Amino acid sequence: MNLITGKKILITGGTGSFGNAFIDFSKDCDIKFIVFSRDEKKQHDMFVERNDNNIEYVVGDIRDKSRVLKHFKNVDYVLHAAALKHVPTGEQFPEEVINTNILGTKNVIEAAEECGVEKIVNLSTDKAVYPINAYGMSKALAEKLMSAHTGETVCVNLRYGNVIGSRGSVIPLFIDKIQNNLPLTITNENMTRFLLPLSHAVALSKKCLEIGQSGDLFVIRPPAATIKTVVDALELNYGKNLEKQIIGIRPGEKMDETLLTPEELCRAKTFTDNGIEYMKIPKLDGNIGDYFYHGKDCKIAEPFTSANTTILNVEETLKLIKEAELL
């Protein structure tokens, strides 16, 4: 049974890649959507391009709790995608990241509780694990706000890595530079990043809505590739050597990203649904030692990172990029 059929779903930051993809994914489910975002231009473009009669567009900012409260009434589910996401911007303006990603999330949770929303799914990021930048720190605290909530509204976190083709991500940036005959700006060729099809993130968000319980954390286990492999895949596609410019690692960036800590891994249960492997970690109530020791030392030594997951080769990376319809 499809538990989201007939529901009203509000998507904060709904004009982004995720919002559009979730609406497409759910087109046969008889759902009414509210796209809540602060960018009227993107809302107008989305309205013109989609021309769907089951979408209501609301201009509003999650920083403004009065606006959030007004439009959360009679909503069944909230997909919380709104955030300031660019690492360099967060390093320069951390107070803005705090206001949107932390306090804005607090507004979303409190408004949902006051308005009787059944469930919130908060979209999080690998950068929330062992965070070294303002963006990652803010998303880590947003996760904590969700998992600590004790009201009637069920709060679930969905954490995933780099979505292939999402706005501002590296592959569309590289393709744009290639099309404009500009050199590819590379931080470090050995840097690794998870590569996740948007369809997988959308499918698991639907699973979170259907089966997620309060405090649950859902994590997709995707493959990864080095930046060099991504560049090599693009060179294979275009059949030529591309000009490159090494710019060095920017403030707040890591060589590798982490999706799961050892403490989370030891409590996680692995599932596969329609070919998508994911892990579900329940809310921790009690002593973490209960999970590490079951009569013997079962401590897990390593976190799950973009360096120790399945590493894609050039051909596999190019296939993923093409499947994402970027080429």
RAHUUR-V378737 format. One record per backbone hydrogen bond with DSSP energy under -1.0 kcal/mol. NH is the residue of the N-H (numbers start at 1). CO is the residue of the C=O. E is the energy in kcal/mol with one decimal. If there is no record, write none. Layout:
[[NH:CO:E] [NH:CO:E]]
This chain:
[[5:2:-1.0] [6:29:-1.4] [6:30:-1.1] [7:4:-1.8] [9:32:-2.8] [10:77:-2.6] [11:34:-2.9] [12:79:-2.1] [13:36:-2.5] [14:11:-1.1] [16:13:-1.5] [20:16:-2.0] [21:17:-2.1] [22:18:-2.9] [23:19:-2.1] [24:20:-2.0] [25:21:-2.6] [26:22:-1.6] [27:24:-1.4] [29:26:-2.0] [32:7:-2.2] [33:54:-2.9] [34:9:-2.2] [35:56:-2.9] [36:11:-2.2] [37:58:-2.1] [43:39:-1.9] [44:40:-2.6] [45:41:-2.6] [46:42:-2.4] [47:43:-2.5] [48:44:-2.4] [49:45:-2.6] [50:46:-2.6] [51:47:-1.9] [56:33:-2.7] [58:35:-2.9] [60:37:-2.2] [64:61:-2.0] [68:64:-1.9] [69:65:-3.1] [70:66:-1.9] [71:67:-1.5] [75:72:-1.5] [76:8:-2.0] [77:8:-1.9] [78:119:-2.3] [79:10:-2.7] [80:121:-2.8] [81:12:-1.3] [81:79:-1.1] [90:86:-2.2] [91:87:-2.0] [92:88:-1.5] [93:89:-2.7] [97:93:-1.3] [98:94:-2.3] [99:95:-2.1] [100:96:-1.9] [101:97:-2.4] [102:98:-1.3] [103:98:-2.4] [106:102:-2.2] [107:103:-2.2] [108:104:-2.1] [109:105:-2.5] [110:106:-2.5] [111:107:-2.8] [112:108:-2.2] [113:109:-2.2] [114:110:-2.4] [115:111:-2.1] [117:112:-2.5] [118:76:-1.7] [119:76:-1.3] [120:154:-2.9] [121:78:-2.6] [122:156:-3.0] [123:80:-2.2] [124:158:-3.8] [126:160:-1.1] [128:125:-1.7] [129:126:-1.8] [137:133:-2.6] [138:134:-2.4] [139:135:-2.1] [140:136:-2.2] [141:137:-2.0] [142:138:-2.0] [143:139:-2.2] [144:140:-1.8] [145:141:-2.4] [146:142:-2.0] [147:143:-2.7] [148:144:-2.0] [154:118:-2.5] [156:120:-2.5] [157:216:-2.5] [158:122:-2.8] [159:218:-3.0] [164:196:-2.3] [166:163:-2.0] [169:166:-2.2] [173:169:-1.3] [174:170:-2.7] [175:171:-2.6] [176:172:-2.4] [177:173:-2.0] [178:174:-2.5] [179:175:-2.4] [180:176:-1.2] [181:178:-1.6] [182:177:-3.2] [184:243:-2.9] [186:245:-2.8] [191:188:-1.6] [192:255:-2.5] [193:225:-2.1] [195:223:-2.4] [196:162:-2.3] [200:197:-1.1] [201:197:-1.3] [202:198:-2.3] [203:199:-2.3] [204:200:-2.3] [205:201:-1.7] [206:202:-1.8] [207:203:-1.6] [208:204:-2.3] [209:205:-1.9] [210:206:-1.8] [211:207:-2.8] [212:208:-1.8] [215:155:-2.6] [216:213:-2.5] [217:281:-2.4] [218:157:-2.8] [219:279:-2.6] [220:159:-1.2] [221:277:-1.9] [224:310:-2.5] [225:193:-1.9] [227:191:-2.0] [228:189:-2.3] [230:226:-1.9] [231:227:-2.4] [232:228:-3.0] [233:229:-2.3] [234:230:-1.9] [235:231:-2.4] [236:232:-2.2] [237:233:-2.1] [238:234:-2.6] [239:235:-1.4] [240:235:-1.3] [245:184:-3.2] [247:186:-3.0] [253:250:-2.0] [259:304:-2.8] [260:304:-1.4] [265:261:-2.7] [266:262:-2.0] [267:264:-1.2] [269:280:-1.8] [271:278:-3.0] [273:276:-2.3] [276:273:-1.8] [278:271:-2.6] [279:219:-3.0] [280:269:-2.4] [281:217:-3.2] [290:287:-1.7] [291:288:-1.6] [292:288:-1.1] [293:289:-1.9] [294:296:-1.4] [298:292:-1.8] [304:260:-2.4] [306:257:-2.7] [312:224:-3.3] [317:313:-2.3] [318:314:-2.5] [319:315:-2.1] [320:316:-1.9] [321:317:-2.2] [322:318:-2.3] [323:319:-2.4] [324:320:-1.5] [325:322:-1.8] [326:321:-1.8]]
